[in-house]
Amino acid sequence: MMSRFLAQLVMIGGQIVARALAQAIRQEFRAAAAARETAQDAGRSSFHAMKGNAVSRMTIQEASQILNVENVEDLEAVRKNYEHLFKMNSKKVGGSFYLQSKVVRAKERVEMELNQKVGREADEMESDHHGNGPNTENPSGPQSRTKQS
């Protein structure tokens, strides 16, 4: 009698653990799918930022922090801070070559960002200029202009 009760208890316990494990696995798959989808959405929205980061391995935020500028489009502040930091980190004055190279990479990253921005703006202006905006074709559709003899 006692062994039968013990066997039923073990079976019920095993079923509970199996259901919990199956539910945990399903939940993990759902979480992984949601994370993958979020990462893909983030990747689509920041393509240009990632493209710049892949080349220089530095974000524009990191570059602005290194150069100590709030607005990277302020070229005068970027140039002024770059020159000051470059001179201060020169080996001749006991500076660090590593920090000096970080300053150079930060300036290059800012220049890359501004060049990409100018390129995107030029592309947008060119597409607007060539009529790639709204459809300007004849609303009645294309017409054949062949001469019949």
N, C-alpha and C positions, 0 to 999 in steps of 0.2 A: 504494500500500500504506500509506504513512504517512498520507495524507489519510483513508483509511477508518478507521484506528486513532484518529486525532484526532476524527473524527465520532462514533465509538462512545464515546469518553471524554467528550465534551461531552454526549451524550445521557444517559449514566449519571449524570453530575454534575447535570444538570437534573432528573432523576427524584429524586435524593436531596434536592435543595433543595426540590422541590415537596412531597415527603412530609413533610419537616421543617416546612415552612410550614403544611401542613394540620394536622399534629399540634399545632403551637403555637396555631393558631386554635381548635381543639377544646378545648384546655386552657384557653385564655382564656375561652371561653364557659362552661365548667364553673366556673371561678373566679368569674366574674361572677354566675352563678346562685346559687352558694353565698353570696356576699356579700349578694346581694339577699335571700335567705332569712334570713340572720342579722340583717340590718337590720329585716326585718319582725317577726321574733321579738322583737327588742329593743324595737321600737315598741309591740308589744302589751303587753309587761310594764311599760313605763314611760309609759303613756298619761297618767296623772295628773301625773307629773313634767313631761312635755312640755307639757301643757296650762298648767301654771303658768309654765313657761319662756316660752311663746309670748306670754303676757300681759305679763310683766315683763322678759323677756329676761335673767333672772338665775336661776341655779340656787340651790337651797337651800344647797348647799355654799359657793357664793360668798357668799351672804348671811351665813352663819354666820362665815365668815372676816372679812368686812368688820366685822361687829359684835363679833368676837372672843369668840364663845361656842361651846362644844363641843356643847351640847344646846339646840337651838332651842325646845324645849318648856319650858325654864326662863325663864318670862316675866319674872321679876324681874331676872335677869341681862341679858336682851335689853333691857328698859326702861332699866336703869341704864347699860349701855354705849351705847345709842342716845343718851340725854341727854348723856352725857359727850362722845361724838364729835361730836354736833351742835353743842354749845357750842364745842368746840375748833376746829371748822372754820368758825365764823361769820366773815363778812367784817369784823365789828366788831373782832375780835381778830387780824385779818390772816390768816384762814384761807382755804380754797379753797371757792368755791361748788360746783365740780365734785365735790369730795370730800364736801361736805355733802349734795349731792343723791344721791350713791352711798349714803350712810348712810340717807337717807330711803327710797330704793328697796329697800335691804336689809331695813329694818324692815317695809315693805309686803309684801315677798316672804315673810317669816317669818309675818306675819299671815295672808296668803293661804293658806299651807301649813297653818297651824293651823285655819283656817276650813274648808278642804277636808277635813281629817282629821275634824273634828267633824261635818261634813255626811255623810261616808261612814259614820261610826259611828252617826249618827242614822238614816240609811237602813237600815243593818243591823238596828238595834233595831226600827225600824218594821216591816220585813219579817218579823222573828221574832215580833213582837207580833200581826201580822195573820194569822199561820198560814201564811205563804208558805214555811215550812220543809218538813218531811216531809209526805207526802200523808196527810190525815186523813179522806179520804172513806171511805164504806162499801166494804169490800173486795169485796162481791158486785157492785158496779157501780151505776150510777144506776138508780133505780126510778121508774116512772111512777106518779103519784098521781091519775090521772084517774078520775072516778066514771062508771061505765057505768050507763045507765038502760035 
